[in-house]
Amino acid sequence: MVIALLTVVSAALLAGAPAPTPVGRSHSAAAGDVTGAVSDSASGKPLGGADVLLFHSGQVVARTSTDAFGRYTVHNLPAGSYELEIRLMGFDPSRSSSRSALTAPE
């Protein structure tokens, strides 16, 4: 079985809004969110409980799980290029072939 992946980069970045800084990390750029939904490519059924991994420069920088409706959100990401990977037992892992980019407002 194959996982279908829909990813939306939210409003590029929150225009001018200061981003909360996680403890031990500092960001000079504004932050944005990545949201999406995961479903079974054969049936279209949403897949709850899937692991969502976000990579930057080959390293996992964020991890979350989908809710019961297959939806996920990763908050407060600094500007940059990211790659998503979805994992769920019984399905082949799915890694986005295109990169999602968050860009700083001008």
Secondary structure, DSSP 8 states (H G I E B T S, - for coil): -BEEEEEEETTSS-TT------TT---SS-EEEEEEEEEETTT--B-TT-EEEEEETTEEEEEEE--TTSEEEEEEEESEEEEEEEE-TTSB-EE-SS-EEE----
